[in-house]
Amino acid sequence: MTTVIPLRARRSAGNPTTNTGDQDAIQLHAQAENALSMALFYMRQPVSNVPGAARKAVQALQSLNQLQGRA
């Protein structure tokens, strides 16, 4: 049995653009995730691009360090 919640009964989470600190944290997390994804992509190629993967790993670490500094 599923419960249906009408749209008018939901409460709004607010405007996400009002809190730029959360947006910055989300952006940094997304940048780190994307950089690591690209690093893995470079390493999984038939001819691995190790320098490219290393650059992307460094970019991911930079984003994570910035994210950690915000906490």
Beta strands, then each sheet from edge to edge (+ up, - down):
end
